[in-house]
Amino acid sequence: MTSTGSYDIQKHNVTPEAELQRLKTQATIIWKKEARTLKWFGLKDGMSVVEVGSGPGFTTEQLCTLLPNSEITTVELDPFMVQQAQAYLKDKGGDRVNFMQASITETELPDNSFDFVFARLIFQHIPEPVAAAKEMRRILKPGGKLVIVDTDADMYGIFDPPSPSFAIGIDKFSQASAALGGNFRIGRYLWRILQEAGFENLDLEAVMAHSDELGIEPFTIHPLNVDLFLRLVKMGLMTEEELNYFRQSKEEFLNSPSPFVLLTWLMACGAKPAD
Ligand SMILES: C[S@@+](CC[C@H](N)C(=O)[O-])C[C@H]1O[C@@H](n2cnc3c(N)ncnc32)[C@H](O)[C@@H]1O
């Protein structure tokens, strides 16, 4: 695989800087729940960990804090992201991080070498999810675990008061993802992907973040971000009218007496068979 599938930081948002800010918000809001589910799945300090599709390093930073004695290998295809991560992590535990520029389907990492692989918001973007999971199985030690964190358009979340424009936005986003080789409904397939790739002892959990706990502000950066839809207009998948409808609905939503957002992500785990 030579492309980053349906994700390209240069095109995803109005500017790469705006996208970095969105990724940072997204890396923070559900982390508490993700971290405790990762531990529930068996992640322990001292384990050798691979993070695939690690992006600009915001989640790597979280892993460094969670696992102060672990060595972490990041695998990221986009050289811009690798540079961002190296700079960002320089004073944040980056000396325990090995940075690799490679694809999830061809990491060039050795066989049977790692205890845990963490794949967050990458499987929805790649056209060959089973091949990617097989590559993760190859590099894991027998008994090692792969955890995939991802989303599904049909259980994306709750917006209250609701607006049809948000449902339209999610559907348009799914269409864009499919047109670019990704799958915004991948959540429902995670179990089967792990099964097909030869993992066992499968598990599937949901984690969530909501505005009653975190305040509404982070949710205006992700997911209620009008700028993310500009690319869809360029792609001809959304009209200017639909974009304006979304913009106006967002304003109305934020001006309503007590707006509420709840986001749901899925976390799937599988173990590499012992022999
Ligand atoms: C939405 S970002 C998620 C970044 C990070 N995991 C997070 O949760 O903040 C998806 C990342 O996957 C990377 N990516 C896409 N296709 C890839 C591939 N085939 N191999 C490795 N990385 C890839 C992208 O460049 C991007 O950095």
PDBQT file of the ligand as one rigid body, heavy atoms in Angstrom, charges set to zero:
ROOT
HETATM    1  C1  LIG A 301      -7.171   9.751  11.417  1.00  0.00    +0.000 C 
HETATM    2  S1  LIG A 301      -5.461   9.595  11.559  1.00  0.00    +0.000 S 
HETATM    3  C2  LIG A 301      -5.354   8.892  13.202  1.00  0.00    +0.000 C 
HETATM    4  C3  LIG A 301      -4.047   9.198  13.894  1.00  0.00    +0.000 C 
HETATM    5  C4  LIG A 301      -3.936   8.623  15.307  1.00  0.00    +0.000 C 
HETATM    6  N1  LIG A 301      -4.051   7.199  15.307  1.00  0.00    +0.000 N 
HETATM    7  C5  LIG A 301      -4.996   9.210  16.195  1.00  0.00    +0.000 C 
HETATM    8  O1  LIG A 301      -5.903   8.489  16.632  1.00  0.00    +0.000 OA
HETATM    9  O2  LIG A 301      -4.916  10.431  16.457  1.00  0.00    +0.000 OA
HETATM   10  C6  LIG A 301      -5.068   8.207  10.527  1.00  0.00    +0.000 C 
HETATM   11  C7  LIG A 301      -3.575   8.006  10.353  1.00  0.00    +0.000 C 
HETATM   12  O3  LIG A 301      -3.320   6.790   9.658  1.00  0.00    +0.000 OA
HETATM   13  C8  LIG A 301      -2.272   7.033   8.715  1.00  0.00    +0.000 C 
HETATM   14  N2  LIG A 301      -2.352   6.008   7.668  1.00  0.00    +0.000 N 
HETATM   15  C9  LIG A 301      -3.269   5.905   6.675  1.00  0.00    +0.000 A 
HETATM   16  N3  LIG A 301      -3.015   4.821   5.913  1.00  0.00    +0.000 NA
HETATM   17  C10 LIG A 301      -1.915   4.228   6.445  1.00  0.00    +0.000 A 
HETATM   18  C11 LIG A 301      -1.186   3.062   6.124  1.00  0.00    +0.000 A 
HETATM   19  N4  LIG A 301      -1.506   2.305   5.065  1.00  0.00    +0.000 N 
HETATM   20  N5  LIG A 301      -0.138   2.724   6.892  1.00  0.00    +0.000 NA
HETATM   21  C12 LIG A 301       0.220   3.482   7.959  1.00  0.00    +0.000 A 
HETATM   22  N6  LIG A 301      -0.429   4.616   8.300  1.00  0.00    +0.000 NA
HETATM   23  C13 LIG A 301      -1.484   4.993   7.558  1.00  0.00    +0.000 A 
HETATM   24  C14 LIG A 301      -2.543   8.435   8.234  1.00  0.00    +0.000 C 
HETATM   25  O4  LIG A 301      -1.429   9.023   7.603  1.00  0.00    +0.000 OA
HETATM   26  C15 LIG A 301      -2.918   9.115   9.544  1.00  0.00    +0.000 C 
HETATM   27  O5  LIG A 301      -1.797   9.597  10.211  1.00  0.00    +0.000 OA
ENDROOT
TORSDOF 0
